[in-house]
Amino acid sequence: MNVAPVGPEPTHLTCPSCHASIVTRVDHKATTKTHVIALLLFLFLCWPCVCVPYCMDSCRNADHYCPSCNAYLGTYQK
Ligand SMILES: [Zn+2]
């Protein structure tokens, strides 16, 4: 459940937890889709390609946190 509407990039908003005006800290997380793409790359291409989807932000969810109080603010899902 998202606390605040967030996009894939760090977002400027007021933290609902500490009420500070902050730019969110973004943590990119691998999703099931990331693993599927990695598996397909491994089957049809070669080993070095497997790490590609893990390096691409577009293949991962973006979790937003407050840099001030570390409160969880929301997730942008691909
Ligand atoms: Zn905060």
N, CA, C, O and the ligand as a Tripos MOL2 file, in Angstrom:
@<TRIPOS>MOLECULE
protein
  313   311    79     0     0
PROTEIN
NO_CHARGES

@<TRIPOS>ATOM
      1 N           0.8570   -1.1980    0.0000 N.3       1 MET1
      2 CA          0.0000    0.0000    0.0000 C.3       1 MET1
      3 C           0.8840    1.2350    0.0000 C.2       1 MET1
      4 O           1.7400    1.4010    0.8690 O.2       1 MET1
      5 N           0.6660    2.1050   -0.9910 N.am      2 ASN2
      6 CA          1.4490    3.3220   -1.0760 C.3       2 ASN2
      7 C           0.9760    4.3770   -0.0840 C.2       2 ASN2
      8 O          -0.2250    4.6010    0.0710 O.2       2 ASN2
      9 N           1.9150    5.0150    0.5770 N.am      3 VAL3
     10 CA          1.6050    6.1180    1.4800 C.3       3 VAL3
     11 C           1.4630    7.3990    0.6640 C.2       3 VAL3
     12 O           0.5940    8.2280    0.9330 O.2       3 VAL3
     13 N           2.3300    7.5460   -0.3350 N.am      4 ALA4
     14 CA          2.3270    8.7420   -1.1750 C.3       4 ALA4
     15 C           2.4450    8.3080   -2.6380 C.2       4 ALA4
     16 O           3.0330    7.2680   -2.9370 O.2       4 ALA4
     17 N           1.8810    9.1140   -3.5500 N.am      5 PRO5
     18 CA          2.0360    8.7910   -4.9730 C.3       5 PRO5
     19 C           3.4750    9.0220   -5.4020 C.2       5 PRO5
     20 O           3.9840   10.1370   -5.2890 O.2       5 PRO5
     21 N           4.1300    7.9930   -5.8870 N.am      6 VAL6
     22 CA          5.5360    8.1100   -6.2720 C.3       6 VAL6
     23 C           5.7640    7.5220   -7.6530 C.2       6 VAL6
     24 O           5.0200    6.6550   -8.1090 O.2       6 VAL6
     25 N           6.7940    8.0040   -8.3000 N.am      7 GLY7
     26 CA          7.1720    7.5220   -9.6180 C.3       7 GLY7
     27 C           8.4380    6.7120   -9.5320 C.2       7 GLY7
     28 O           8.8540    6.3250   -8.4400 O.2       7 GLY7
     29 N           9.0630    6.4480  -10.6710 N.am      8 PRO8
     30 CA         10.2880    5.6390  -10.6760 C.3       8 PRO8
     31 C          11.5090    6.4120  -10.1840 C.2       8 PRO8
     32 O          12.5280    5.8120   -9.8390 O.2       8 PRO8
     33 N          11.4090    7.7520  -10.1490 N.am      9 GLU9
     34 CA         12.5510    8.5760   -9.7550 C.3       9 GLU9
     35 C          12.3280    9.1540   -8.3570 C.2       9 GLU9
     36 O          11.1990    9.1990   -7.8690 O.2       9 GLU9
     37 N          13.4430    9.6070   -7.7010 N.am     10 PRO10
     38 CA         13.2880   10.2930   -6.4140 C.3      10 PRO10
     39 C          12.2700   11.4260   -6.5320 C.2      10 PRO10
     40 O          12.3180   12.2150   -7.4760 O.2      10 PRO10
     41 N          11.3570   11.5000   -5.5770 N.am     11 THR11
     42 CA         10.2290   12.4260   -5.6530 C.3      11 THR11
     43 C          10.2700   13.4410   -4.5140 C.2      11 THR11
     44 O          10.5760   13.0990   -3.3720 O.2      11 THR11
     45 N           9.9580   14.6930   -4.8410 N.am     12 HIS12
     46 CA          9.9200   15.7280   -3.8160 C.3      12 HIS12
     47 C           8.5480   15.7460   -3.1730 C.2      12 HIS12
     48 O           7.5500   15.9720   -3.8560 O.2      12 HIS12
     49 N           8.4800   15.5090   -1.8610 N.am     13 LEU13
     50 CA          7.2020   15.5550   -1.1600 C.3      13 LEU13
     51 C           7.4100   15.8080    0.3230 C.2      13 LEU13
     52 O           8.5380   15.8330    0.8150 O.2      13 LEU13
     53 N           6.3030   15.9950    1.0230 N.am     14 THR14
     54 CA          6.3710   16.1750    2.4670 C.3      14 THR14
     55 C           6.1970   14.8210    3.1290 C.2      14 THR14
     56 O           5.1950   14.1390    2.9100 O.2      14 THR14
     57 N           7.1720   14.4310    3.9390 N.am     15 CYS15
     58 CA          7.1210   13.1320    4.6040 C.3      15 CYS15
     59 C           5.9230   13.0760    5.5590 C.2      15 CYS15
     60 O           5.7800   13.9360    6.4290 O.2      15 CYS15
     61 N           5.0500   12.0490    5.3920 N.am     16 PRO16
     62 CA          3.8860   11.9370    6.2780 C.3      16 PRO16
     63 C           4.2740   11.5270    7.7000 C.2      16 PRO16
     64 O           3.4640   11.6280    8.6220 O.2      16 PRO16
     65 N           5.4960   11.0690    7.8710 N.am     17 SER17
     66 CA          5.9360   10.6070    9.1800 C.3      17 SER17
     67 C           6.5920   11.7140   10.0000 C.2      17 SER17
     68 O           6.2220   11.9410   11.1520 O.2      17 SER17
     69 N           7.5820   12.4130    9.3950 N.am     18 CYS18
     70 CA          8.2870   13.4620   10.1460 C.3      18 CYS18
     71 C           7.9400   14.8580    9.6550 C.2      18 CYS18
     72 O           8.4410   15.8480   10.1880 O.2      18 CYS18
     73 N           7.0610   14.9450    8.6140 N.am     19 HIS19
     74 CA          6.5500   16.2110    8.0800 C.3      19 HIS19
     75 C           7.6430   17.1400    7.5590 C.2      19 HIS19
     76 O           7.4420   18.3520    7.4690 O.2      19 HIS19
     77 N           8.7930   16.5750    7.2190 N.am     20 ALA20
     78 CA          9.8500   17.3700    6.6190 C.3      20 ALA20
     79 C           9.6450   17.3960    5.1030 C.2      20 ALA20
     80 O           9.0790   16.4670    4.5270 O.2      20 ALA20
     81 N          10.1090   18.4650    4.4720 N.am     21 SER21
     82 CA         10.0790   18.5480    3.0200 C.3      21 SER21
     83 C          11.3160   17.8390    2.4960 C.2      21 SER21
     84 O          12.4370   18.3090    2.6950 O.2      21 SER21
     85 N          11.1150   16.6970    1.8200 N.am     22 ILE22
     86 CA         12.2580   15.8390    1.4640 C.3      22 ILE22
     87 C          12.1780   15.3930    0.0070 C.2      22 ILE22
     88 O          11.1340   15.4950   -0.6370 O.2      22 ILE22
     89 N          13.2860   14.9070   -0.4860 N.am     23 VAL23
     90 CA         13.3160   14.2000   -1.7670 C.3      23 VAL23
     91 C          13.5500   12.7430   -1.4160 C.2      23 VAL23
     92 O          14.5320   12.4070   -0.7540 O.2      23 VAL23
     93 N          12.6510   11.8820   -1.8590 N.am     24 THR24
     94 CA         12.6920   10.4820   -1.4190 C.3      24 THR24
     95 C          13.9860    9.7790   -1.8260 C.2      24 THR24
     96 O          14.5840   10.0810   -2.8590 O.2      24 THR24
     97 N          14.3940    8.8410   -0.9910 N.am     25 ARG25
     98 CA         15.5150    7.9590   -1.2970 C.3      25 ARG25
     99 C          14.9130    6.7170   -1.9500 C.2      25 ARG25
    100 O          13.9950    6.1070   -1.4020 O.2      25 ARG25
    101 N          15.4360    6.3400   -3.1340 N.am     26 VAL26
    102 CA         14.8420    5.2420   -3.9000 C.3      26 VAL26
    103 C          15.7170    3.9930   -3.8230 C.2      26 VAL26
    104 O          16.9240    4.0390   -4.0640 O.2      26 VAL26
    105 N          15.0810    2.8900   -3.4840 N.am     27 ASP27
    106 CA         15.7280    1.5870   -3.4880 C.3      27 ASP27
    107 C          15.1140    0.7710   -4.6090 C.2      27 ASP27
    108 O          13.9070    0.5260   -4.6080 O.2      27 ASP27
    109 N          15.9290    0.3470   -5.5680 N.am     28 HIS28
    110 CA         15.3880   -0.4720   -6.6450 C.3      28 HIS28
    111 C          15.4710   -1.9380   -6.2610 C.2      28 HIS28
    112 O          16.5230   -2.4310   -5.8530 O.2      28 HIS28
    113 N          14.3500   -2.6240   -6.3960 N.am     29 LYS29
    114 CA         14.2930   -4.0330   -6.0290 C.3      29 LYS29
    115 C          14.0030   -4.8950   -7.2450 C.2      29 LYS29
    116 O          13.2050   -4.5290   -8.1090 O.2      29 LYS29
    117 N          14.6560   -6.0350   -7.2990 N.am     30 ALA30
    118 CA         14.3880   -6.9730   -8.3840 C.3      30 ALA30
    119 C          12.9910   -7.5640   -8.1990 C.2      30 ALA30
    120 O          12.5690   -7.8410   -7.0770 O.2      30 ALA30
    121 N          12.2840   -7.7520   -9.3050 N.am     31 THR31
    122 CA         10.9500   -8.3380   -9.2700 C.3      31 THR31
    123 C          10.9750   -9.7080   -9.9420 C.2      31 THR31
    124 O          12.0010  -10.1310  -10.4740 O.2      31 THR31
    125 N           9.8540  -10.3840   -9.9130 N.am     32 THR32
    126 CA          9.7460  -11.6790  -10.5890 C.3      32 THR32
    127 C          10.1060  -11.5260  -12.0580 C.2      32 THR32
    128 O          10.7770  -12.3780  -12.6410 O.2      32 THR32
    129 N           9.6460  -10.4160  -12.6520 N.am     33 LYS33
    130 CA          9.9350  -10.1620  -14.0600 C.3      33 LYS33
    131 C          11.4380  -10.0700  -14.2970 C.2      33 LYS33
    132 O          11.9390  -10.5390  -15.3190 O.2      33 LYS33
    133 N          12.1550   -9.4690  -13.3560 N.am     34 THR34
    134 CA         13.6070   -9.3540  -13.4660 C.3      34 THR34
    135 C          14.2450  -10.7280  -13.5610 C.2      34 THR34
    136 O          15.1330  -10.9580  -14.3820 O.2      34 THR34
    137 N          13.7700  -11.6630  -12.6910 N.am     35 HIS35
    138 CA         14.3310  -13.0120  -12.6730 C.3      35 HIS35
    139 C          13.9900  -13.7700  -13.9510 C.2      35 HIS35
    140 O          14.8150  -14.5250  -14.4650 O.2      35 HIS35
    141 N          12.7740  -13.5700  -14.4670 N.am     36 VAL36
    142 CA         12.3580  -14.2450  -15.6980 C.3      36 VAL36
    143 C          13.2230  -13.7920  -16.8670 C.2      36 VAL36
    144 O          13.6720  -14.6100  -17.6700 O.2      36 VAL36
    145 N          13.4550  -12.4810  -16.9580 N.am     37 ILE37
    146 CA         14.2930  -11.9510  -18.0370 C.3      37 ILE37
    147 C          15.7130  -12.4950  -17.9120 C.2      37 ILE37
    148 O          16.3360  -12.8500  -18.9130 O.2      37 ILE37
    149 N          16.2230  -12.5590  -16.6860 N.am     38 ALA38
    150 CA         17.5710  -13.0780  -16.4560 C.3      38 ALA38
    151 C          17.6650  -14.5390  -16.9030 C.2      38 ALA38
    152 O          18.6580  -14.9510  -17.5020 O.2      38 ALA38
    153 N          16.6120  -15.3220  -16.6010 N.am     39 LEU39
    154 CA         16.5920  -16.7370  -16.9740 C.3      39 LEU39
    155 C          16.5780  -16.8860  -18.4900 C.2      39 LEU39
    156 O          17.3010  -17.7140  -19.0430 O.2      39 LEU39
    157 N          15.7470  -16.0770  -19.1680 N.am     40 LEU40
    158 CA         15.6570  -16.1370  -20.6220 C.3      40 LEU40
    159 C          16.9870  -15.7610  -21.2660 C.2      40 LEU40
    160 O          17.4080  -16.3840  -22.2410 O.2      40 LEU40
    161 N          17.6450  -14.7430  -20.7190 N.am     41 LEU41
    162 CA         18.9360  -14.3170  -21.2570 C.3      41 LEU41
    163 C          19.9580  -15.4320  -21.0910 C.2      41 LEU41
    164 O          20.8030  -15.6510  -21.9590 O.2      41 LEU41
    165 N          19.8690  -16.1350  -19.9600 N.am     42 PHE42
    166 CA         20.8010  -17.2310  -19.6980 C.3      42 PHE42
    167 C          20.5750  -18.3720  -20.6780 C.2      42 PHE42
    168 O          21.5380  -18.9560  -21.1740 O.2      42 PHE42
    169 N          19.3040  -18.7020  -20.9690 N.am     43 LEU43
    170 CA         18.9840  -19.8140  -21.8490 C.3      43 LEU43
    171 C          19.3690  -19.5350  -23.2970 C.2      43 LEU43
    172 O          19.8750  -20.4170  -23.9910 O.2      43 LEU43
    173 N          19.1270  -18.3020  -23.7540 N.am     44 PHE44
    174 CA         19.2930  -18.0110  -25.1730 C.3      44 PHE44
    175 C          20.5730  -17.2620  -25.5000 C.2      44 PHE44
    176 O          20.9960  -17.2350  -26.6560 O.2      44 PHE44
    177 N          21.1870  -16.6620  -24.5110 N.am     45 LEU45
    178 CA         22.3980  -15.9170  -24.8000 C.3      45 LEU45
    179 C          23.5560  -16.5030  -24.0040 C.2      45 LEU45
    180 O          23.9770  -17.6300  -24.2630 O.2      45 LEU45
    181 N          24.0640  -15.7660  -23.0590 N.am     46 CYS46
    182 CA         25.2160  -16.2750  -22.3450 C.3      46 CYS46
    183 C          25.2400  -15.7350  -20.9240 C.2      46 CYS46
    184 O          24.4550  -14.8510  -20.5800 O.2      46 CYS46
    185 N          26.1060  -16.2430  -20.1230 N.am     47 TRP47
    186 CA         26.1990  -15.8790  -18.7100 C.3      47 TRP47
    187 C          26.3100  -14.3840  -18.4280 C.2      47 TRP47
    188 O          25.5810  -13.8580  -17.5880 O.2      47 TRP47
    189 N          27.2300  -13.6850  -19.1350 N.am     48 PRO48
    190 CA         27.4040  -12.2600  -18.7690 C.3      48 PRO48
    191 C          26.1210  -11.4480  -18.9230 C.2      48 PRO48
    192 O          25.9800  -10.3950  -18.2990 O.2      48 PRO48
    193 N          25.1670  -11.9320  -19.7600 N.am     49 CYS49
    194 CA         23.9280  -11.1860  -19.9790 C.3      49 CYS49
    195 C          22.9830  -11.2800  -18.7880 C.2      49 CYS49
    196 O          22.0730  -10.4630  -18.6490 O.2      49 CYS49
    197 N          23.1930  -12.2650  -17.9350 N.am     50 VAL50
    198 CA         22.2560  -12.5110  -16.8450 C.3      50 VAL50
    199 C          22.1680  -11.3250  -15.8850 C.2      50 VAL50
    200 O          21.1130  -11.0680  -15.3040 O.2      50 VAL50
    201 N          23.2650  -10.6140  -15.7220 N.am     51 CYS51
    202 CA         23.2670   -9.5090  -14.7700 C.3      51 CYS51
    203 C          22.6100   -8.2570  -15.3350 C.2      51 CYS51
    204 O          22.3150   -7.3200  -14.5940 O.2      51 CYS51
    205 N          22.3780   -8.2400  -16.6560 N.am     52 VAL52
    206 CA         21.8270   -7.0320  -17.2950 C.3      52 VAL52
    207 C          20.5060   -6.5700  -16.6830 C.2      52 VAL52
    208 O          20.3870   -5.4070  -16.2980 O.2      52 VAL52
    209 N          19.4900   -7.4730  -16.5810 N.am     53 PRO53
    210 CA         18.2160   -6.9910  -16.0330 C.3      53 PRO53
    211 C          18.3220   -6.5020  -14.5880 C.2      53 PRO53
    212 O          17.5220   -5.6740  -14.1540 O.2      53 PRO53
    213 N          19.3020   -7.0080  -13.8450 N.am     54 TYR54
    214 CA         19.4700   -6.5580  -12.4650 C.3      54 TYR54
    215 C          20.0990   -5.1720  -12.3950 C.2      54 TYR54
    216 O          20.0510   -4.5070  -11.3600 O.2      54 TYR54
    217 N          20.6940   -4.7420  -13.5220 N.am     55 CYS55
    218 CA         21.3190   -3.4230  -13.5590 C.3      55 CYS55
    219 C          20.3860   -2.3890  -14.1710 C.2      55 CYS55
    220 O          20.6710   -1.1920  -14.1310 O.2      55 CYS55
    221 N          19.2750   -2.8440  -14.7380 N.am     56 MET56
    222 CA         18.3550   -1.9240  -15.3930 C.3      56 MET56
    223 C          17.2360   -1.5280  -14.4320 C.2      56 MET56
    224 O          16.4900   -2.3810  -13.9510 O.2      56 MET56
    225 N          17.1250   -0.2370  -14.1600 N.am     57 ASP57
    226 CA         16.0820    0.2430  -13.2650 C.3      57 ASP57
    227 C          14.6930   -0.0620  -13.8060 C.2      57 ASP57
    228 O          13.7460   -0.2280  -13.0370 O.2      57 ASP57
    229 N          14.5690   -0.1350  -15.1260 N.am     58 SER58
    230 CA         13.2560   -0.3370  -15.7350 C.3      58 SER58
    231 C          12.7310   -1.7370  -15.4800 C.2      58 SER58
    232 O          11.5500   -2.0010  -15.7040 O.2      58 SER58
    233 N          13.5890   -2.6460  -15.0140 N.am     59 CYS59
    234 CA         13.1560   -4.0050  -14.7290 C.3      59 CYS59
    235 C          12.8880   -4.2040  -13.2420 C.2      59 CYS59
    236 O          12.5850   -5.3130  -12.8010 O.2      59 CYS59
    237 N          13.0000   -3.1320  -12.4810 N.am     60 ARG60
    238 CA         12.8710   -3.3090  -11.0420 C.3      60 ARG60
    239 C          11.8760   -2.3260  -10.4380 C.2      60 ARG60
    240 O          11.6610   -1.2410  -10.9770 O.2      60 ARG60
    241 N          11.2770   -2.7040   -9.3300 N.am     61 ASN61
    242 CA         10.3920   -1.8040   -8.5960 C.3      61 ASN61
    243 C          11.2240   -0.7380   -7.8930 C.2      61 ASN61
    244 O          12.4000   -0.9470   -7.5980 O.2      61 ASN61
    245 N          10.5990    0.4030   -7.6280 N.am     62 ALA62
    246 CA         11.2810    1.4710   -6.9110 C.3      62 ALA62
    247 C          10.5930    1.6870   -5.5650 C.2      62 ALA62
    248 O           9.4510    2.1460   -5.5120 O.2      62 ALA62
    249 N          11.2830    1.3590   -4.4900 N.am     63 ASP63
    250 CA         10.7800    1.6090   -3.1430 C.3      63 ASP63
    251 C          11.2770    2.9780   -2.6870 C.2      63 ASP63
    252 O          12.4690    3.2730   -2.7730 O.2      63 ASP63
    253 N          10.3590    3.8090   -2.2020 N.am     64 HIS64
    254 CA         10.7360    5.1490   -1.7470 C.3      64 HIS64
    255 C          10.7650    5.2220   -0.2210 C.2      64 HIS64
    256 O           9.8540    4.7530    0.4600 O.2      64 HIS64
    257 N          11.8410    5.8250    0.2970 N.am     65 TYR65
    258 CA         11.9840    6.0150    1.7430 C.3      65 TYR65
    259 C          12.3180    7.4660    2.0420 C.2      65 TYR65
    260 O          12.8830    8.1650    1.2010 O.2      65 TYR65
    261 N          11.9680    7.9190    3.2440 N.am     66 CYS66
    262 CA         12.3340    9.2580    3.6890 C.3      66 CYS66
    263 C          13.8100    9.2420    4.1010 C.2      66 CYS66
    264 O          14.2100    8.4110    4.9160 O.2      66 CYS66
    265 N          14.6350   10.1630    3.5390 N.am     67 PRO67
    266 CA         16.0690   10.1800    3.8880 C.3      67 PRO67
    267 C          16.2800   10.7100    5.3000 C.2      67 PRO67
    268 O          17.3530   10.5340    5.8780 O.2      67 PRO67
    269 N          15.2700   11.3530    5.8520 N.am     68 SER68
    270 CA         15.4010   11.9630    7.1760 C.3      68 SER68
    271 C          15.0580   10.9750    8.2900 C.2      68 SER68
    272 O          15.8370   10.8000    9.2270 O.2      68 SER68
    273 N          13.8720   10.3170    8.1880 N.am     69 CYS69
    274 CA         13.4600    9.4100    9.2660 C.3      69 CYS69
    275 C          13.3750    7.9560    8.7990 C.2      69 CYS69
    276 O          13.0070    7.0770    9.5790 O.2      69 CYS69
    277 N          13.7160    7.6950    7.5230 N.am     70 ASN70
    278 CA         13.7140    6.3400    6.9730 C.3      70 ASN70
    279 C          12.3310    5.6910    6.9020 C.2      70 ASN70
    280 O          12.2310    4.4700    6.7860 O.2      70 ASN70
    281 N          11.2690    6.4900    6.9700 N.am     71 ALA71
    282 CA          9.9240    5.9390    6.8530 C.3      71 ALA71
    283 C           9.6930    5.4460    5.4290 C.2      71 ALA71
    284 O          10.1620    6.0510    4.4660 O.2      71 ALA71
    285 N           8.9590    4.3330    5.3090 N.am     72 TYR72
    286 CA          8.5960    3.8160    4.0020 C.3      72 TYR72
    287 C           7.4800    4.6830    3.4350 C.2      72 TYR72
    288 O           6.4810    4.9240    4.1120 O.2      72 TYR72
    289 N           7.6370    5.1550    2.1950 N.am     73 LEU73
    290 CA          6.6750    6.1020    1.6240 C.3      73 LEU73
    291 C           5.8450    5.5160    0.4930 C.2      73 LEU73
    292 O           4.7410    5.9910    0.2260 O.2      73 LEU73
    293 N           6.3550    4.5010   -0.1680 N.am     74 GLY74
    294 CA          5.5700    3.9050   -1.2460 C.3      74 GLY74
    295 C           6.4490    3.1810   -2.2370 C.2      74 GLY74
    296 O           7.6740    3.2900   -2.1960 O.2      74 GLY74
    297 N           5.8120    2.4370   -3.1320 N.am     75 THR75
    298 CA          6.5360    1.6820   -4.1520 C.3      75 THR75
    299 C           5.9780    2.0120   -5.5160 C.2      75 THR75
    300 O           4.7640    2.0420   -5.7220 O.2      75 THR75
    301 N           6.8900    2.2610   -6.4480 N.am     76 TYR76
    302 CA          6.4890    2.3990   -7.8410 C.3      76 TYR76
    303 C           6.6920    1.0500   -8.4960 C.2      76 TYR76
    304 O           7.8180    0.5580   -8.5750 O.2      76 TYR76
    305 N           5.5890    0.4370   -8.9760 N.am     77 GLN77
    306 CA          5.6880   -0.8920   -9.5460 C.3      77 GLN77
    307 C           5.6750   -0.8480  -11.0520 C.2      77 GLN77
    308 O           4.9000   -0.1110  -11.6630 O.2      77 GLN77
    309 N           6.5390   -1.6410  -11.6420 N.am     78 LYS78
    310 CA          6.6080   -1.7340  -13.0930 C.3      78 LYS78
    311 C           5.4990   -2.6280  -13.5940 C.2      78 LYS78
    312 O           5.3770   -2.8430  -14.8000 O.2      78 LYS78
    313 ZN         10.4440   11.4420    7.3220 Zn       79 ZN79
@<TRIPOS>BOND
     1     1     2 1
     2     2     3 1
     3     3     4 2
     4     3     5 am
     5     5     6 1
     6     6     7 1
     7     7     8 2
     8     7     9 am
     9     9    10 1
    10    10    11 1
    11    11    12 2
    12    11    13 am
    13    13    14 1
    14    14    15 1
    15    15    16 2
    16    15    17 am
    17    17    18 1
    18    18    19 1
    19    19    20 2
    20    19    21 am
    21    21    22 1
    22    22    23 1
    23    23    24 2
    24    23    25 am
    25    25    26 1
    26    26    27 1
    27    27    28 2
    28    27    29 am
    29    29    30 1
    30    30    31 1
    31    31    32 2
    32    31    33 am
    33    33    34 1
    34    34    35 1
    35    35    36 2
    36    35    37 am
    37    37    38 1
    38    38    39 1
    39    39    40 2
    40    39    41 am
    41    41    42 1
    42    42    43 1
    43    43    44 2
    44    43    45 am
    45    45    46 1
    46    46    47 1
    47    47    48 2
    48    47    49 am
    49    49    50 1
    50    50    51 1
    51    51    52 2
    52    51    53 am
    53    53    54 1
    54    54    55 1
    55    55    56 2
    56    55    57 am
    57    57    58 1
    58    58    59 1
    59    59    60 2
    60    59    61 am
    61    61    62 1
    62    62    63 1
    63    63    64 2
    64    63    65 am
    65    65    66 1
    66    66    67 1
    67    67    68 2
    68    67    69 am
    69    69    70 1
    70    70    71 1
    71    71    72 2
    72    71    73 am
    73    73    74 1
    74    74    75 1
    75    75    76 2
    76    75    77 am
    77    77    78 1
    78    78    79 1
    79    79    80 2
    80    79    81 am
    81    81    82 1
    82    82    83 1
    83    83    84 2
    84    83    85 am
    85    85    86 1
    86    86    87 1
    87    87    88 2
    88    87    89 am
    89    89    90 1
    90    90    91 1
    91    91    92 2
    92    91    93 am
    93    93    94 1
    94    94    95 1
    95    95    96 2
    96    95    97 am
    97    97    98 1
    98    98    99 1
    99    99   100 2
   100    99   101 am
   101   101   102 1
   102   102   103 1
   103   103   104 2
   104   103   105 am
   105   105   106 1
   106   106   107 1
   107   107   108 2
   108   107   109 am
   109   109   110 1
   110   110   111 1
   111   111   112 2
   112   111   113 am
   113   113   114 1
   114   114   115 1
   115   115   116 2
   116   115   117 am
   117   117   118 1
   118   118   119 1
   119   119   120 2
   120   119   121 am
   121   121   122 1
   122   122   123 1
   123   123   124 2
   124   123   125 am
   125   125   126 1
   126   126   127 1
   127   127   128 2
   128   127   129 am
   129   129   130 1
   130   130   131 1
   131   131   132 2
   132   131   133 am
   133   133   134 1
   134   134   135 1
   135   135   136 2
   136   135   137 am
   137   137   138 1
   138   138   139 1
   139   139   140 2
   140   139   141 am
   141   141   142 1
   142   142   143 1
   143   143   144 2
   144   143   145 am
   145   145   146 1
   146   146   147 1
   147   147   148 2
   148   147   149 am
   149   149   150 1
   150   150   151 1
   151   151   152 2
   152   151   153 am
   153   153   154 1
   154   154   155 1
   155   155   156 2
   156   155   157 am
   157   157   158 1
   158   158   159 1
   159   159   160 2
   160   159   161 am
   161   161   162 1
   162   162   163 1
   163   163   164 2
   164   163   165 am
   165   165   166 1
   166   166   167 1
   167   167   168 2
   168   167   169 am
   169   169   170 1
   170   170   171 1
   171   171   172 2
   172   171   173 am
   173   173   174 1
   174   174   175 1
   175   175   176 2
   176   175   177 am
   177   177   178 1
   178   178   179 1
   179   179   180 2
   180   179   181 am
   181   181   182 1
   182   182   183 1
   183   183   184 2
   184   183   185 am
   185   185   186 1
   186   186   187 1
   187   187   188 2
   188   187   189 am
   189   189   190 1
   190   190   191 1
   191   191   192 2
   192   191   193 am
   193   193   194 1
   194   194   195 1
   195   195   196 2
   196   195   197 am
   197   197   198 1
   198   198   199 1
   199   199   200 2
   200   199   201 am
   201   201   202 1
   202   202   203 1
   203   203   204 2
   204   203   205 am
   205   205   206 1
   206   206   207 1
   207   207   208 2
   208   207   209 am
   209   209   210 1
   210   210   211 1
   211   211   212 2
   212   211   213 am
   213   213   214 1
   214   214   215 1
   215   215   216 2
   216   215   217 am
   217   217   218 1
   218   218   219 1
   219   219   220 2
   220   219   221 am
   221   221   222 1
   222   222   223 1
   223   223   224 2
   224   223   225 am
   225   225   226 1
   226   226   227 1
   227   227   228 2
   228   227   229 am
   229   229   230 1
   230   230   231 1
   231   231   232 2
   232   231   233 am
   233   233   234 1
   234   234   235 1
   235   235   236 2
   236   235   237 am
   237   237   238 1
   238   238   239 1
   239   239   240 2
   240   239   241 am
   241   241   242 1
   242   242   243 1
   243   243   244 2
   244   243   245 am
   245   245   246 1
   246   246   247 1
   247   247   248 2
   248   247   249 am
   249   249   250 1
   250   250   251 1
   251   251   252 2
   252   251   253 am
   253   253   254 1
   254   254   255 1
   255   255   256 2
   256   255   257 am
   257   257   258 1
   258   258   259 1
   259   259   260 2
   260   259   261 am
   261   261   262 1
   262   262   263 1
   263   263   264 2
   264   263   265 am
   265   265   266 1
   266   266   267 1
   267   267   268 2
   268   267   269 am
   269   269   270 1
   270   270   271 1
   271   271   272 2
   272   271   273 am
   273   273   274 1
   274   274   275 1
   275   275   276 2
   276   275   277 am
   277   277   278 1
   278   278   279 1
   279   279   280 2
   280   279   281 am
   281   281   282 1
   282   282   283 1
   283   283   284 2
   284   283   285 am
   285   285   286 1
   286   286   287 1
   287   287   288 2
   288   287   289 am
   289   289   290 1
   290   290   291 1
   291   291   292 2
   292   291   293 am
   293   293   294 1
   294   294   295 1
   295   295   296 2
   296   295   297 am
   297   297   298 1
   298   298   299 1
   299   299   300 2
   300   299   301 am
   301   301   302 1
   302   302   303 1
   303   303   304 2
   304   303   305 am
   305   305   306 1
   306   306   307 1
   307   307   308 2
   308   307   309 am
   309   309   310 1
   310   310   311 1
   311   311   312 2
@<TRIPOS>SUBSTRUCTURE
     1 MET1         2 RESIDUE 1 A MET
     2 ASN2         6 RESIDUE 1 A ASN
     3 VAL3        10 RESIDUE 1 A VAL
     4 ALA4        14 RESIDUE 1 A ALA
     5 PRO5        18 RESIDUE 1 A PRO
     6 VAL6        22 RESIDUE 1 A VAL
     7 GLY7        26 RESIDUE 1 A GLY
     8 PRO8        30 RESIDUE 1 A PRO
     9 GLU9        34 RESIDUE 1 A GLU
    10 PRO10       38 RESIDUE 1 A PRO
    11 THR11       42 RESIDUE 1 A THR
    12 HIS12       46 RESIDUE 1 A HIS
    13 LEU13       50 RESIDUE 1 A LEU
    14 THR14       54 RESIDUE 1 A THR
    15 CYS15       58 RESIDUE 1 A CYS
    16 PRO16       62 RESIDUE 1 A PRO
    17 SER17       66 RESIDUE 1 A SER
    18 CYS18       70 RESIDUE 1 A CYS
    19 HIS19       74 RESIDUE 1 A HIS
    20 ALA20       78 RESIDUE 1 A ALA
    21 SER21       82 RESIDUE 1 A SER
    22 ILE22       86 RESIDUE 1 A ILE
    23 VAL23       90 RESIDUE 1 A VAL
    24 THR24       94 RESIDUE 1 A THR
    25 ARG25       98 RESIDUE 1 A ARG
    26 VAL26      102 RESIDUE 1 A VAL
    27 ASP27      106 RESIDUE 1 A ASP
    28 HIS28      110 RESIDUE 1 A HIS
    29 LYS29      114 RESIDUE 1 A LYS
    30 ALA30      118 RESIDUE 1 A ALA
    31 THR31      122 RESIDUE 1 A THR
    32 THR32      126 RESIDUE 1 A THR
    33 LYS33      130 RESIDUE 1 A LYS
    34 THR34      134 RESIDUE 1 A THR
    35 HIS35      138 RESIDUE 1 A HIS
    36 VAL36      142 RESIDUE 1 A VAL
    37 ILE37      146 RESIDUE 1 A ILE
    38 ALA38      150 RESIDUE 1 A ALA
    39 LEU39      154 RESIDUE 1 A LEU
    40 LEU40      158 RESIDUE 1 A LEU
    41 LEU41      162 RESIDUE 1 A LEU
    42 PHE42      166 RESIDUE 1 A PHE
    43 LEU43      170 RESIDUE 1 A LEU
    44 PHE44      174 RESIDUE 1 A PHE
    45 LEU45      178 RESIDUE 1 A LEU
    46 CYS46      182 RESIDUE 1 A CYS
    47 TRP47      186 RESIDUE 1 A TRP
    48 PRO48      190 RESIDUE 1 A PRO
    49 CYS49      194 RESIDUE 1 A CYS
    50 VAL50      198 RESIDUE 1 A VAL
    51 CYS51      202 RESIDUE 1 A CYS
    52 VAL52      206 RESIDUE 1 A VAL
    53 PRO53      210 RESIDUE 1 A PRO
    54 TYR54      214 RESIDUE 1 A TYR
    55 CYS55      218 RESIDUE 1 A CYS
    56 MET56      222 RESIDUE 1 A MET
    57 ASP57      226 RESIDUE 1 A ASP
    58 SER58      230 RESIDUE 1 A SER
    59 CYS59      234 RESIDUE 1 A CYS
    60 ARG60      238 RESIDUE 1 A ARG
    61 ASN61      242 RESIDUE 1 A ASN
    62 ALA62      246 RESIDUE 1 A ALA
    63 ASP63      250 RESIDUE 1 A ASP
    64 HIS64      254 RESIDUE 1 A HIS
    65 TYR65      258 RESIDUE 1 A TYR
    66 CYS66      262 RESIDUE 1 A CYS
    67 PRO67      266 RESIDUE 1 A PRO
    68 SER68      270 RESIDUE 1 A SER
    69 CYS69      274 RESIDUE 1 A CYS
    70 ASN70      278 RESIDUE 1 A ASN
    71 ALA71      282 RESIDUE 1 A ALA
    72 TYR72      286 RESIDUE 1 A TYR
    73 LEU73      290 RESIDUE 1 A LEU
    74 GLY74      294 RESIDUE 1 A GLY
    75 THR75      298 RESIDUE 1 A THR
    76 TYR76      302 RESIDUE 1 A TYR
    77 GLN77      306 RESIDUE 1 A GLN
    78 LYS78      310 RESIDUE 1 A LYS
    79 ZN79       313 GROUP 0 **** ****
